[in-house]
Amino acid sequence: MKYSISHKLKNVLKNRIKILISPILYETIDFMVDNLLVDNNSNNKYFSLVSNVQSSVRELVRNVVITTFQEIDEDFKSSAYRQSRYFINKSNVERTLITIVGEIHFTRTYYQNKFSNNSRFFYIDKMFDLPKYDHYDSIIKGIAIKNAFDTSQAQSARDTSAIIGNLKYFMDNSTVNNISRQSVYNWIKEWHTPDIVPASFETPETLYVMADEKYIGAQDIEKDIMVKCFVTFEDVVQVSKNRRMLVNRSVFSCYDSNAWPLFMNYIAKRYDFSKIKNIALLADGGTWIKSGLSELKLDSTNSVKFYLCEFHFAQAIHHITSDENERFYLLHIFKTKDKLYFQNAVAQITAQNPKREEIITKKLNYIINNYSAIKSMLELNIGSSMESHISHLIASFFASRPKGYSTNRIKQYLKLSDYKNNGMNIFKIYIQSYNFEETVTINEDVANSYICDNFSNGNIPILNDGNNSQIYQTLNSLAH
C-alpha cells in the first residue's frame, strides 16, 4: 500500500492537536495555581498536584492519538487512491486499546478491495501495526515481556498493570486493566523471537571459556531438562576492593544434545579464531565438557587446554574430610608436594575413617584423574566463576521456583535470557519484531539501536512547526 500522508493532512493535524491541547493545558494550570496554597486542611497537596498533572498529560496523549488515528483514516477514506481501489465495507467500527496512558477508544473504517473479496482491512490498524484481536498494544506487551525476564511472568503482570493504572492503581486497587500471568505467557509464546547475530569483538590472544550444566524441572518429559551454559571472557579486572569483572563477557545457553557445535557457531561470530593463540577451558571435568576440547580448536594456531575449576577441587577436599586442619594440610601438600605424597595423606584419613572409605576413594580418584588440570588452574591465577554464573544466570530464573518448563518453550526462554544477560534490550527487540510472521535474523547493532531519536522531535507536527508557543515549549520538554 503506497498511499502516503499529504502535506495538507499534516497541517490539519497540527491545527486539530493545538485545539485539543489548549483547554487541557489551561485547565491544568488553573487547577495548580488555584489549589497550590489553599488551606483546606489537606495533608496530600503534593500528591494532588502530581496526580492532577499526570492525569492531564495522560488525557492529552490519549486525545492526540485518537485525533491522529481518525484524521488519517478520514483522509484515506476521501482520497482518490482509496476510491479507485477499495470499497467502504463498514464505517465507525469501534476499537479499544489498553496503553501506557490508559484505555484509548477510537473508531475507524473497514475497507474491502474492489478486485478481491478476500482482501479486507482496517487502514489504521495496518498503518500503525496494531495487534489483531487484542486489547493490549505492542508497547504494553514489550514492557511485560522485558519485565518477565527481570523477575517472573506473574510479577511482570503485576508490575505492568501498575504502569497502566499508574497512581490510580495504587489508590483503589482497580482490576479493570489487570494483566494476567497467562497473558504474559501467551505474548511470549506468540512472538517469533528473532535470532540475533552477535557483534564481533576485537580478537584477543587468549580466550577463556567456562562451561557447566543445570537441571531444571520439565512439564512434558519424565526427566529434568539439562541446560548447558557457556560463558566466555578475555580477562579479569579488579573494579573495587571485593569485586572483579570479566572483560567482554558473553553468555550462551541451550537445551540440545549438540551443544558444542551450537556454541562454536555463536562464538565464531564474536571472534576471529585464526588470531587466537590460547583457549582455556575452565570447567568441572564432565564428559560432555571435555568432548569440547577438539571443538574449540577451529584453527591450527589454536592451543586448547583444560583447567579444572578450583571450586570442584575444593569441594572434593571438603568431601574427603570435615576437619579444617586436615583440609588445610591436604591443600598445602597438593600445591607443594608430588602426587604420591598427596595420595598417602588421603590414605591416612581413609584409615582413620573406614566407614567413609567409598566416598573418600571416589573423591581421591576424581582429583587424581584431573591432577594436571587442577595444577594448571592453581597456577593460572585467574579463577573460575562458573558456579556463581550458572547460579545467577540459570538457577535463579529457571530453577528457584517450584515449576516446570515445556521442552517446546524452553529454547525460546533460554534465547531471551541470553539476550538479557548479554546486555541487549528485550523491549527494543520486541518493538522491532513483534509483527513478524516468522523468525528472522537481526544483527546485534541493529537490535541495540535507538527506536526513537531522543534528540529530535520526530514526526509530531506541532513540535516541528517552528512556533515557539507555550504549547510548543511544554510538549518539547515532555518529548525530551
Buried (B, 14 or more C-beta within 10 A) or exposed (E): EEBEBEEEBBEBBBEBBBEBBEEBBEEBBEBBEEBEEEEEEEEEBEEBBEBBBBBBBBBBBBBBBBBBBBBBBBBBBEBEEBEEBBEEBEEEBEBEBBBBBBEBEBBBBBBBBEEEEEEBBBBBBEBBEBBEEBBBBBBBBBBBBBBBBEEBBBBBBBBBBBBBBBEBBEEEEEEEBBBEBEBBBEBBEEBBBBEBBBBEBEBBEEBBBBBBBBBBEBEEEEEBBBBBBBBBBBEBEEEEEEEEEBEBBBBBBBBBEEBBEBBBEBBEEBBEBEBBEBBBBBBBBEEBBBEBBEBBBBEEEBEBBBBBBBBBBEBBBEBBBEEEEBBEBBBEBBEEEEEEEBEEBBEEBBEEBEEBEEEBBEBBEBBEEBEEBBBBBBEBEBEBBBBEBBBEBBBEBBBEEEEBBBEEBBBBBBBBBBBBBBEBBBBBBBBBBBEEEEEEEBEBEBBBEEEEEEEEBEEBBBBBBEEEEEBBEBBBEEEE
